[in-house]
Amino acid sequence: MSEEEISKLPGVGPAIFEKLKEAGYNDIMMIAVDSPRNLAELAEIGEATAVKIIAAAKKVADVGGFETGDLILERRKNVSRIPSGSKAFDDLMGGGFESQAIVEFFGEYGSGKCVSPRTEVLYFADGERNIDEISRMYSKLGMGVPFDSGEVLPLNDVFVPSLSQGRLERAEAVAIYRERVKLMFEVLTAGGRLLELTGPHKLLVMRGQEISWKPTWEIRAGDLVAVPALESCYEDYELDIGSMEPISWDEVRSVAPYAHDGFVYDLVVPRTHSFVGGNLPTVLHNTQICHQLAVNCSKPKEEGGLDAHTIMIDTEQTFRPERITQMAEAADMDPDAVLKKIHVARAFNSHHQMLLLEKVFEVAREIPVRLLIVDSLTAHFRAEYIGRGALAERQQMLNKHMHDMLRFGDVHNAVIAVTNQVAAKPDAFFGDPTRPIGGHIVGHTATFRLYLRKSKGGKRIARLIDSPNLPEAEAVFQVSEAGITD
């Protein structure tokens, strides 16, 4: 019916109607709330024609009219929710993650994925190559401030070799986090590597034909760990990180726990989540919830799902089909059927990311899409719009991007889940120094904002810091092989 209404709008002949359809305008409200410039550009029509069409659409859709609260309440009954897998988390969110809203996840510095103070790290600061134990790196580069159960040291212009798409490239390290723990694990390899890591710290492991990031406490003798395919000493590294060869493998000989009772350190690399360290070069690791939401979205309605599809715009190569398989099997679901309902596209830059969102409207005309994930929302914008001079343009583009997501959520009654990076505020000597990227634009446009951080015993804490109707509160949940649980 809506397309028929569009075809009858003044100024919309057969040719323009086809252009509007091709541009993804299949609902009268989509036209009514759009800007003339955007409509003219996407539908390839004159701006004067766009103004006329939008004015007519506003009359048909009754945009700008006032409604009584009881009518709005009745319409709110159409809102759907996707459960997280944790009752405590769902209670925090008023029964699950609701449609027609943007849920933003951000955090955290300390994640328990730490290394011993003696772990050597290769990094570049002020254009110079450095090789230091991570504890010495911490003391050389500044002064930490209290954070969570430890301390965080914000970094500026510090870069490390990091694994991305099967090769090493230069990535920015934004902070060093440290905390005290009582238990560590010693990993010895056939190639002479000695790694001292906490149990949750992950290494890239090959076991049989499977390659995945595994926490140290799950690694066993015979596994192969990823190492840079270079000479086995730091002096052989060259400044041109981009020229490094792909990784090779070293066999694990033993994994054994030992008492530590001292500081451990975590180098925070938001874009790629890995760095190179150890007595001999080894790749060391640094979004579970979005994967879980995608699985739960595909569940039948009688089991609490939406029996629908998920679209994921992946900016950092975070999607792991193996993790979906684990979560689906834990829920007694067919992994292949679940994976067929998850549609993933890699965004290579911010412009491509915005174009993919336009494509999402087209895909949703063919299949029922009830969950849109953007992971990470701000990574490309942060990398491409550098410096205060580019801030206004970056914020303008982010604003348009987020409002397009909201429009998709409204039109398709879909849940919008976005992850966000954090930056340290160096002058925050009291309280939490982390701030999500995107400033007021992201803060005001996101409907719900959730800050995720670690807790003891492998638990995680989600703090709801902003919501239109729910109180600020916290929920404790757990991430296991089965997925998100209480």
N, C-alpha and C positions, 0 to 999 in steps of 0.2 A: 504493500500500500504506500509505503514511504517513497519508493521510486516513482510510483504513479503521481504522487504529489509533486515531486521534483519536476517531472515532465510537464506539469501544468503551470509552473511558475512563469510569470511574465518575463520575457527575454530568453527563455529556454526553449529553443527549437530543437529539432532532431539531432543536428550536428553538435550543438553545445551539450545536449543531454548525454550523448555518447562520450564526450570529453569529460564530463563530470563523473560518469560511471568509471571511466578508465582511471581517473585520478583518485578513485576510492570514495566518492561522495554518494553513499547509498541511503542516507538518512537525512530528512529535512532539517533536523537539529544540527547536524554537522555543518550544514551551510549557514544556518542562522547565527551560529556563534563564531564563525570564522571571520578573519579580516579580509577586506577587499583585495589587498595586495597579495595575500597568500592564496586566495581563491583564484585570482587572475593568473598567478604564476603556475599553480599546479594544474589548472584546467586549460591553460593556454588561451585565455580570453582577455579582452580589454578590461582595464580596471573600472571604467564607467559601467560596463555591462555587469561586472561583478558586484558593484554597489547596488545596482537595481535588483539583481537576483537575491542578494542577501537581505535587502529591505523587504522583499516579498516573502522570503522564507521566514523572517521574524514575525510577520503578521500571521502566517499559517501556523507556525509553531507556538504562537502567543508568547514570544520571548519578551521579558520585561514586565509580564503580568505578575500580580501578587497572589499567593495562595495562603490559605489558613493552615495552621499547624497540624490539624487532624488529617488533612489531605496529604501533607508531606509525610506524616507518620504512616499512613496507609501505603504510600509509595515505598517507604523504607522497608516494608515487609518483603519486597522483592530482592533485597540485598542477600547475597549468598556468602557463605564462609567456608574456608578451607582449613581443616584442622592441622596442627603442627605435629601431632604424635605425642605431645606432652600435655596432660590435663592442666598442670599448673601454668604452662605457657598459654594455653587456650583461654583459661580463666583470666589471665592478665589482659588478653586481647578481647575480652567480652564475648568469648565463644569461638574464637578462631580469627583468621585473617579475612577481613571483609572485602567484598567487591565494591567497585566504584570508588576506590581509595588507593592511594600510594602508601605503601609501607616501606620505610627506609631503615636498613640495618647498617650500623657502623660500629667500629671498634676493631681491635683492641690492641694494645702494645704487648703486654705479657700474655703469652698463650701456653706457657708451660713447655714450649718446644725449645729448650735452652741447651747450651753447651758449657763445658767446664771453663774456668778462668784461664786455663793454660792453652785453650784452643787458639791456634794461629789463624789470622784473617788477612787476606790480601785486599787492600782497598786503596783508593785514590782520593787524596785531599789536597786542594790547592794545586792541582795538576801534577802532584808528586806521587810516585808509587810507594806504598808502605806495606810492611809485613810486621804485624805486631800480635802478641797475645791479646785476646779480646779484652781482658781486664786492663791491660796497659793502654789499649785503644780508648777505652772508656775514660781513663784518668787523663789522657793527653788531650782529648777533644772538648773538654768542658766540665760542667758540674751538673750532676743529676738532681732531679726534684722528686719529691714523694709522689708515688703513683700506685694505686691499688695496694698490693701487699709488698711492693718493692720500690724501685726508683726508675725513672726514665731520663735519659739524656737525649734531648733533641739534637739532630745533626743538620748541618747546612753544607751543600755542595760536596757531599761524600758519596763516592760511587764504588760499586763492587762488581766483579765478574759474576754473572747470574745466568742460570739455565733458562732458556726460552726457545721453544720450538726445536729442541734437539741440539742447540748450539749455545755457546756462551756469548753473552753480550753485556754491555755496560748498563747497570741499573742503579738508581738512586737509593741509598740507605737513609732513612729519615730519622732513625732513633736507635739507641741501644737501651734495652730494658734489662734490669737485673733484680734478682730476688734470692732468698735463701731457701735451700732444699736440703733434705737429709739423705736422699737416695739417688745414686747415679748408676749408669751402665757403662761398662767398658767393652768396646767392640774391637776385636783384633782381626786383621785380614791377611790373606796369603801374601799380599804385596807389601806388608810391613806397616800398614796403617794402624794407628792407635787412636780411636775416637772415644771421647768421654762425653756422654750425652744423658739427658733426662729421659725417662721412659716414653713420654709423648712425642719426643723429638723424632721427626721423620727423615728417612733416607730414601732415595730413589733406588728401588730394589727390583731385580729380575729374578723371578722364581719360576722355573720351567719356561713357559711361553708368555707368562704374564709379567708386565712391567707396571709398577705402581709405587706411590709413596706409602711406606709402611712405618708405623711408630717403632722405636727401638725395641720396646718390650715384645714386639711380634716378630722380630728378625731372628733367624736361627742359622746355625752353621750350614754352609752349602749355598746360602743365598749369595747373589752377586750384587754389589753396591756400585752406583755410578761414580765414575771419576773422570776428570778432564783428560782427554787424550793428548797429554803433553808429557814432557820429561818430568820425572817425579821429584822436582824440587822447585821452590818458588822462584829462584833466580832465573829460571828459563821462561817465565812469563814475559810477554811483551806488552807495551802500553796499548797497542791496538787490539783491544779485546775482541772486536768483530772478526778478527782473522783466525780465532781459535777453531780447532777442529771439533767435530762432534765427540760425545762422551764415549768412554770405554768402560770396562767392568773389572772389579776386583772381588775375589771370593772371600766370604766371611768364614773365619776359622772358629771364633768363639764369641759369645755374648754373655757377660757376667755382671750381676749387680754388685755394688759396693757402697759403703757408708761415706757420705760426703760432708754434710753439716756445714755448708758455707755458701757463698754466692755462686749462682750460675747466670749466664748472660744470653740474651737473645738479640740478634741483629735484625732490625725490622726493615724489610725490603717489600713495600706494598705491591709493586707492579708484578713481580715475578715470584716472590716468596722463597727465594733461595740465594745462597752465596757460596763461596768457595773457602774452605778452611780445613784445619787439621794439621797433624805433623807432616803429612803428605797431602797434596791437593785432593779434596773430596767434595762432592756436591752436597751441601747441607740445606735442609728445608727450614722454612720458617712457619668453602661455603656449603657448609653442610645443610643449612636450613632451606636454601632455595631448591636443592636437590629433593629434599623431603617434601616440600610443597608441591613440586612437579609430580611426584609419585602419588601423593594424596589427592591431587586434583583429578587424576585419572580413575580413582576408585568409583564404583557405582554409588549412586545417590543414597541407597539404603544403607551403605556402609560409611556414610559421612562425607563422601567425595562429591564431585560435581559431574563425573562421567564425561569429562571434556579434555581438550587438548591444552598443551602448554607451549608457548613460544619463548625462547631464550635468546636474547642478544648478548653474545659473549665477547667482551672486550679484552679479556686477560687469559683466555684459554683455560677457564676454570671448570668447564663441564667435563664430567667423567662418567661415561656410560657404565663403567664397572661399578661405580658407587650406586647408580640407579638400580643395577641388577641386585646388589646386596640388599638394598632397602626393599625392593619389590619382593624378593624371596622371603625376607623376614616377615612381610605382611601377607604371605601366601598368595601372591599375585604372579601372573605370568610376566617375566621380565621383558620378553620380546614385545608383548602387547603394550606394556607401559612405555617402552622406548619408542614404539611407533607413534605414540601420542605426544612425544616431546620433539619439537622442531627447533633446531639450533642454527644460528647464523653467526659467523665470526665478523666482528666490526673491526676494521683495520685503522680507522681514524674517526674523529668526531663527525665529520661530514657523512661518512659511510654509516655511522651509527644512526644518524637522523634519517637517512634514506631508508635504512632497514625498518625503522618504525613506520614509515609510510607504507612499506611493503606488507607490514603486519596487518594493516586494514584490508588489503587485498586477500591475504590468506584467510582472514577471519570470515570472509564472505563464503568460503568453500567448506570450512570445518568449524565446529564450535570451539572457539578459543576462550577459556575462562581464566587463564593465568598468563601474565606477561612478566618475564624476569629480565632485568637489565643488570648485568654483573660485569664490570662495575660501572655505575652511572657516570662518574666524574673522571675516570682514569685518563681518557684521551683528551678531554677538555683541559685537564691540569697540565698534561705534557705539551700541548700545542699552543695554549694561550699563556705565555710566560711573561711575568713582570706586571707591574702596576698599570702600565700603558695599555695592556691587552685585557685588563680585568673587566671593563665595561662591556666589551664585545663578547667575552666569554660568558658573562652573566646573562646577557641578552639571549645568547644561543641556548644556554641551559634552561632559561625561563620558557622559551618556545618548546624545547624538547619535553620538558616536564608537563606542560599544559597539553601537548599532543598525547602524552600518555594518559592524562586524566580524561581526555576526550574519548580515548579508546576504552577506558574503563567504564565510562558512562554509557557509551553506545552498546557495548557488548556485555555489560554487567560482569566485568572481569576484575580479578585481583591484580594489582600492579605491585611487584616486589622488586626493590632496587637495593643494591649494596653500594656503600660509599666508602671512600678512603678517608683517613684521618690525617691531620697535621698537628704538630706540637706548637703550642703557644709558649714561646720561651719565657715570657714575663709572668707566667702563671706559677708563681712559687708556692701558692697554696691551692689546694683542691686539684682537680683533674686537669692536666695540661693538654689533653687531647681535644681537638675540635674537628667535626666533620667538614669536608671540603664542600664548597658551594655557597657558603654564607647564607644570607637571609633568603635568597631566591629558593634554594633547596629547602631551607628550614620552614618557610611559610607555605610552600607548595605541597610538601609531603604531608599526608594526613596523619600518619602515625610515625614516630621516630623511636627506634629501638637501639639502645646501646648494649652491645654484647661484650662480656668480659669473662675471664676464667674464675673458677673457684677451686676449693680444695677437693681432693679425691676424684679428679676427672670431671667434676661438675662444671656447668656453665651458668652464668647469671644473665638474664635479659632484663634490662631496665627500660620501662616505657617512660620516656622523658617528654613526650608531646602527643596529645590526642585531643580531638574536639569534644569527647564525651566521657573519657575514662580517666580515673585518677592516676597520678604518677605512682608507680609501684614496681616491684621486682618479682621475677619468677625464676626458680632454679630448675634446670633441666639437664639432661645428660646426652652426650653424643657417643653412640656405640656403633658397632658394625651393623646393628639392626636399624640404625637411624636415630631420630630424635625421640627420646623417651623421658619419663620422670625419673 
